[in-house]
Amino acid sequence: MAVRAVRGAVQLERDEAGHMDERVGALLTAVLERNALTPDDLISIWFTATPDLHSDFPAAAARKLGIVDVPLICAQELDIEGAMPRAVRVLAHVESDRPRADIAHVYLGAAAALRKDIAQ
């Protein structure tokens, strides 16, 4: 079993805790489904949020999905002029037998513009 990294992102429409739970939950669910993963396959997850998001921690959405025994950490994304606003990014380390080239990186909605080269 190899350790793989999965990237993803989602843009929120508004800075509200319930909306963040919904959108980050959808992102994590898509990462798991598209890579045939279960929460037991997760090693750790890094979340970053743009500086304009203050309503909640993105990791709280993972806990609400039942991802309770996986180390999670949140950080603030760099405040770069012209960067996409209200974005949450994820970097998940997972155990998977999939070759690196077969890992599905998940960029939902408008966030697909962030990484057109790897967005599924």
HELIX and SHEET records of a PDB file:
HELIX    1   1 ALA A   17  ARG A   34  1                                  18    
HELIX    2   2 PRO A   39  ASP A   41  5                                   3    
HELIX    3   3 PRO A   58  LYS A   64  1                                   7    
HELIX    4   4 ARG A  100  ASP A  102  5                                   3    
HELIX    5   5 GLY A  109  ARG A  115  5                                   7    
SHEET    1   A 5 LEU A  72  GLN A  76  0                                        
SHEET    2   A 5 LEU A  42  ALA A  49  1                                        
SHEET    3   A 5 ALA A  87  SER A  96 -1                                        
SHEET    4   A 5 ALA A   2  GLN A  11 -1                                        
SHEET    5   A 5 VAL A 106  TYR A 107  1                                        
END                                                                             
